[in-house]
Amino acid sequence: MAQEPRGPRGDRQERGEGRGRDGRGRGRDRAQERDERDNEFVDKLVHINRVAKVVKGGRRFGFAALVVVGDQKGRVGFGHGKAREVPEAIRKATEAAKRGLVRVALREGRTLHHDVAGRWGAGKVIVRAAPPGTGIIAGGPMRAVFETLGVQDVVAKSLGSSNPYNMVRATFAALKAEDSPRSVAARRNLKVSQLQSRRRDVDASETVDA
């Protein structure tokens, strides 16, 4: 009479028990989910810089990368990574960007709800909502942020430092300060329709006064 297979501790062990449907564990399923999650993001390399460390035998070179990541649906993040090789620095920066994603409310899925300014250190930017067909009018680092965010119409201007790190951080400070009508209405205990009607009344009064 054949004996049933037993595990290392003497308990009965069935083929595929405790494993995935294919009998190879859940590692493959988790890897597939991770790949699908990563495929929805678009990453753009904003800046790459070569850095040097002086050691006893001379100088040891490395690379620092600044990467912006977004899903083009209202989520965006940026990250910084350093390594001895460029691909590794970009990989570290991309992972850091995915860990620090922020959600930005977009109007009609194409532009911001209102004009906003942002500042970080010596970097100062102004971001303005734009009508359809305007496109992305912005400099290099700021353009990368808006393209990965999913903004289609925006006008942006940098008034401070041209350092890409300060420009990107100032742009994120501006985006975090942007409010949607839904959030404003929730703070004031109003409905979105009531808030928009008040805005139309104010705009009409300003037009009459002009």
C-alpha positions as a Markdown table, in Angstrom:
| # | Residue | x | y | z |
|---|---|---|---|---|
| 1 | Met | 0.0 | 0.0 | 0.0 |
| 2 | Ala | 1.5 | 3.3 | -1.1 |
| 3 | Gln | 2.0 | 5.9 | 1.6 |
| 4 | Glu | 0.8 | 9.5 | 1.3 |
| 5 | Pro | 3.6 | 12.0 | 0.8 |
| 6 | Arg | 4.5 | 13.8 | 4.0 |
| 7 | Gly | 6.2 | 17.1 | 4.6 |
| 8 | Pro | 9.4 | 17.8 | 6.5 |
| 9 | Arg | 7.5 | 17.8 | 9.8 |
| 10 | Gly | 5.5 | 14.6 | 9.2 |
| 11 | Asp | 2.3 | 16.3 | 8.1 |
| 12 | Arg | 0.5 | 15.2 | 5.0 |
| 13 | Gln | 1.3 | 17.4 | 2.0 |
| 14 | Glu | -0.8 | 17.7 | -1.1 |
| 15 | Arg | 0.6 | 18.8 | -4.4 |
| 16 | Gly | 0.1 | 22.5 | -4.9 |
| 17 | Glu | -1.2 | 23.1 | -1.4 |
| 18 | Gly | -0.5 | 26.6 | -0.1 |
| 19 | Arg | 0.6 | 27.7 | -3.5 |
| 20 | Gly | -0.9 | 29.6 | -6.4 |
| 21 | Arg | -3.1 | 28.2 | -9.0 |
| 22 | Asp | -0.2 | 27.1 | -11.1 |
| 23 | Gly | 1.6 | 25.5 | -8.2 |
| 24 | Arg | 4.5 | 27.9 | -8.3 |
| 25 | Gly | 3.4 | 30.3 | -5.5 |
| 26 | Arg | 2.0 | 33.8 | -5.6 |
| 27 | Gly | 5.3 | 35.4 | -6.6 |
| 28 | Arg | 4.4 | 35.4 | -10.3 |
| 29 | Asp | 0.9 | 37.0 | -9.6 |
| 30 | Arg | 2.5 | 39.7 | -7.5 |
| 31 | Ala | 5.1 | 40.4 | -10.1 |
| 32 | Gln | 2.4 | 40.7 | -12.8 |
| 33 | Glu | 0.4 | 43.1 | -10.6 |
| 34 | Arg | 3.5 | 45.2 | -10.0 |
| 35 | Asp | 4.3 | 45.3 | -13.8 |
| 36 | Glu | 0.7 | 46.3 | -14.6 |
| 37 | Arg | 0.8 | 49.0 | -11.9 |
| 38 | Asp | 4.2 | 50.3 | -13.3 |
| 39 | Asn | 2.9 | 50.3 | -16.9 |
| 40 | Glu | 0.3 | 53.0 | -16.1 |
| 41 | Phe | 3.0 | 55.5 | -15.1 |
| 42 | Val | 5.0 | 57.7 | -17.5 |
| 43 | Asp | 8.4 | 58.8 | -16.4 |
| 44 | Lys | 10.5 | 61.7 | -17.8 |
| 45 | Leu | 14.2 | 62.4 | -17.0 |
| 46 | Val | 14.4 | 66.1 | -16.1 |
| 47 | His | 18.1 | 66.4 | -15.2 |
| 48 | Ile | 21.2 | 64.3 | -14.9 |
| 49 | Asn | 24.3 | 65.6 | -13.2 |
| 50 | Arg | 27.8 | 64.1 | -12.7 |
| 51 | Val | 29.1 | 64.3 | -9.2 |
| 52 | Ala | 32.6 | 63.5 | -7.9 |
| 53 | Lys | 33.8 | 62.3 | -4.5 |
| 54 | Val | 37.5 | 62.9 | -3.7 |
| 55 | Val | 39.1 | 59.9 | -2.1 |
| 56 | Lys | 42.7 | 58.9 | -1.4 |
| 57 | Gly | 43.4 | 57.4 | -4.8 |
| 58 | Gly | 41.8 | 60.3 | -6.7 |
| 59 | Arg | 38.2 | 61.2 | -7.6 |
| 60 | Arg | 35.3 | 58.7 | -7.7 |
| 61 | Phe | 32.6 | 59.8 | -10.1 |
| 62 | Gly | 28.9 | 59.2 | -9.8 |
| 63 | Phe | 25.6 | 60.4 | -11.3 |
| 64 | Ala | 22.6 | 62.2 | -9.8 |
| 65 | Ala | 19.2 | 62.0 | -11.6 |
| 66 | Leu | 16.0 | 63.9 | -11.2 |
| 67 | Val | 12.9 | 62.1 | -12.6 |
| 68 | Val | 9.2 | 63.0 | -12.8 |
| 69 | Val | 6.6 | 60.3 | -12.8 |
| 70 | Gly | 2.9 | 60.5 | -13.4 |
| 71 | Asp | -0.1 | 58.5 | -14.7 |
| 72 | Gln | -1.4 | 61.4 | -16.9 |
| 73 | Lys | -4.7 | 61.2 | -15.0 |
| 74 | Gly | -4.0 | 63.6 | -12.1 |
| 75 | Arg | -1.2 | 62.0 | -10.1 |
| 76 | Val | 2.4 | 63.1 | -10.3 |
| 77 | Gly | 5.6 | 62.8 | -8.3 |
| 78 | Phe | 9.3 | 63.5 | -8.5 |
| 79 | Gly | 12.3 | 61.7 | -7.1 |
| 80 | His | 16.1 | 62.1 | -6.8 |
| 81 | Gly | 18.6 | 59.2 | -7.1 |
| 82 | Lys | 22.4 | 58.9 | -7.0 |
| 83 | Ala | 24.5 | 55.9 | -8.2 |
| 84 | Arg | 27.8 | 55.0 | -9.9 |
| 85 | Glu | 26.0 | 54.4 | -13.2 |
| 86 | Val | 23.3 | 56.4 | -15.0 |
| 87 | Pro | 20.7 | 53.6 | -15.3 |
| 88 | Glu | 20.9 | 52.8 | -11.6 |
| 89 | Ala | 20.5 | 56.5 | -10.7 |
| 90 | Ile | 17.5 | 56.8 | -12.9 |
| 91 | Arg | 15.9 | 53.6 | -11.4 |
| 92 | Lys | 16.4 | 54.9 | -7.9 |
| 93 | Ala | 14.9 | 58.3 | -8.8 |
| 94 | Thr | 11.9 | 56.6 | -10.5 |
| 95 | Glu | 11.2 | 54.5 | -7.4 |
| 96 | Ala | 11.5 | 57.5 | -5.2 |
| 97 | Ala | 9.1 | 59.4 | -7.4 |
| 98 | Lys | 6.5 | 56.6 | -7.3 |
| 99 | Arg | 6.6 | 56.6 | -3.5 |
| 100 | Gly | 5.8 | 60.4 | -3.3 |
| 101 | Leu | 2.9 | 60.7 | -5.7 |
| 102 | Val | 0.4 | 63.5 | -5.1 |
| 103 | Arg | -3.1 | 63.9 | -6.6 |
| 104 | Val | -4.0 | 67.2 | -8.3 |
| 105 | Ala | -7.6 | 68.1 | -9.2 |
| 106 | Leu | -8.0 | 69.0 | -12.9 |
| 107 | Arg | -10.8 | 70.9 | -14.5 |
| 108 | Glu | -12.4 | 68.9 | -17.4 |
| 109 | Gly | -9.3 | 66.7 | -17.2 |
| 110 | Arg | -7.2 | 69.1 | -19.1 |
| 111 | Thr | -6.3 | 72.2 | -17.1 |
| 112 | Leu | -6.2 | 73.6 | -13.5 |
| 113 | His | -9.1 | 75.2 | -11.7 |
| 114 | His | -7.5 | 78.5 | -11.0 |
| 115 | Asp | -4.2 | 80.4 | -11.1 |
| 116 | Val | -1.7 | 79.7 | -8.4 |
| 117 | Ala | 1.9 | 80.6 | -7.5 |
| 118 | Gly | 4.5 | 78.4 | -5.9 |
| 119 | Arg | 7.8 | 79.0 | -4.2 |
| 120 | Trp | 10.7 | 76.8 | -3.0 |
| 121 | Gly | 13.9 | 78.4 | -1.9 |
| 122 | Ala | 15.0 | 80.7 | -4.8 |
| 123 | Gly | 12.6 | 79.1 | -7.2 |
| 124 | Lys | 9.3 | 80.9 | -7.9 |
| 125 | Val | 6.7 | 79.9 | -10.5 |
| 126 | Ile | 3.3 | 81.1 | -11.6 |
| 127 | Val | 0.9 | 78.6 | -13.1 |
| 128 | Arg | -2.3 | 79.8 | -14.8 |
| 129 | Ala | -5.3 | 77.9 | -16.2 |
| 130 | Ala | -5.8 | 78.2 | -19.9 |
| 131 | Pro | -8.7 | 77.7 | -22.4 |
| 132 | Pro | -8.8 | 74.7 | -24.7 |
| 133 | Gly | -6.3 | 74.7 | -27.5 |
| 134 | Thr | -3.6 | 76.6 | -25.6 |
| 135 | Gly | -1.3 | 73.7 | -25.0 |
| 136 | Ile | 1.5 | 73.5 | -22.5 |
| 137 | Ile | 3.4 | 76.7 | -22.4 |
| 138 | Ala | 6.2 | 76.1 | -19.9 |
| 139 | Gly | 9.9 | 75.6 | -19.5 |
| 140 | Gly | 11.7 | 72.2 | -19.6 |
| 141 | Pro | 11.4 | 71.0 | -15.9 |
| 142 | Met | 7.9 | 72.5 | -15.6 |
| 143 | Arg | 6.8 | 71.0 | -18.9 |
| 144 | Ala | 7.8 | 67.5 | -17.8 |
| 145 | Val | 5.7 | 67.9 | -14.6 |
| 146 | Phe | 2.6 | 69.0 | -16.6 |
| 147 | Glu | 3.0 | 66.3 | -19.3 |
| 148 | Thr | 3.2 | 63.5 | -16.7 |
| 149 | Leu | 0.3 | 65.0 | -14.7 |
| 150 | Gly | -2.0 | 65.0 | -17.8 |
| 151 | Val | -2.5 | 68.7 | -18.1 |
| 152 | Gln | -3.2 | 69.7 | -21.7 |
| 153 | Asp | -3.7 | 73.5 | -21.4 |
| 154 | Val | -1.6 | 75.6 | -19.0 |
| 155 | Val | 0.5 | 78.7 | -19.0 |
| 156 | Ala | 3.5 | 78.7 | -16.6 |
| 157 | Lys | 6.3 | 81.1 | -15.9 |
| 158 | Ser | 9.4 | 80.8 | -13.8 |
| 159 | Leu | 10.4 | 84.0 | -12.1 |
| 160 | Gly | 13.2 | 82.8 | -9.9 |
| 161 | Ser | 16.1 | 80.3 | -10.0 |
| 162 | Ser | 16.7 | 78.2 | -13.1 |
| 163 | Asn | 17.9 | 75.3 | -11.0 |
| 164 | Pro | 15.8 | 72.3 | -12.1 |
| 165 | Tyr | 15.4 | 71.0 | -8.5 |
| 166 | Asn | 14.1 | 74.3 | -7.3 |
| 167 | Met | 11.8 | 74.7 | -10.3 |
| 168 | Val | 10.3 | 71.3 | -9.9 |
| 169 | Arg | 9.8 | 71.7 | -6.2 |
| 170 | Ala | 8.2 | 75.2 | -6.7 |
| 171 | Thr | 5.9 | 73.7 | -9.3 |
| 172 | Phe | 4.8 | 71.0 | -6.9 |
| 173 | Ala | 4.3 | 73.6 | -4.2 |
| 174 | Ala | 1.9 | 75.4 | -6.6 |
| 175 | Leu | 0.1 | 72.2 | -7.5 |
| 176 | Lys | -0.4 | 71.3 | -3.8 |
| 177 | Ala | -1.9 | 74.8 | -3.2 |
| 178 | Glu | -4.5 | 74.3 | -6.0 |
| 179 | Asp | -8.1 | 73.7 | -4.8 |
| 180 | Ser | -11.1 | 72.2 | -6.6 |
| 181 | Pro | -14.7 | 73.5 | -6.3 |
| 182 | Arg | -15.6 | 70.3 | -4.5 |
| 183 | Ser | -13.0 | 70.7 | -1.7 |
| 184 | Val | -13.9 | 74.4 | -1.3 |
| 185 | Ala | -17.6 | 73.6 | -1.1 |
| 186 | Ala | -16.9 | 70.9 | 1.5 |
| 187 | Arg | -15.0 | 73.4 | 3.7 |
| 188 | Arg | -17.9 | 75.9 | 3.5 |
| 189 | Asn | -20.7 | 73.4 | 3.9 |
| 190 | Leu | -22.1 | 74.3 | 0.5 |
| 191 | Lys | -23.0 | 72.5 | -2.6 |
| 192 | Val | -20.9 | 72.8 | -5.7 |
| 193 | Ser | -23.8 | 74.3 | -7.6 |
| 194 | Gln | -24.3 | 77.0 | -5.0 |
| 195 | Leu | -20.6 | 77.8 | -5.1 |
| 196 | Gln | -20.6 | 78.1 | -8.8 |
| 197 | Ser | -23.7 | 80.2 | -8.9 |
| 198 | Arg | -22.0 | 82.7 | -6.5 |
| 199 | Arg | -19.0 | 82.8 | -8.7 |
| 200 | Arg | -21.2 | 83.6 | -11.7 |
| 201 | Asp | -22.9 | 86.4 | -9.8 |
| 202 | Val | -19.5 | 87.9 | -8.9 |
| 203 | Asp | -18.3 | 87.7 | -12.4 |
| 204 | Ala | -21.5 | 89.4 | -13.7 |
| 205 | Ser | -21.1 | 92.2 | -11.2 |
| 206 | Glu | -17.5 | 92.8 | -12.1 |
| 207 | Thr | -18.5 | 92.9 | -15.8 |
| 208 | Val | -21.2 | 95.5 | -15.1 |
| 209 | Asp | -18.8 | 97.6 | -13.0 |
| 210 | Ala | -16.2 | 97.5 | -15.8 |
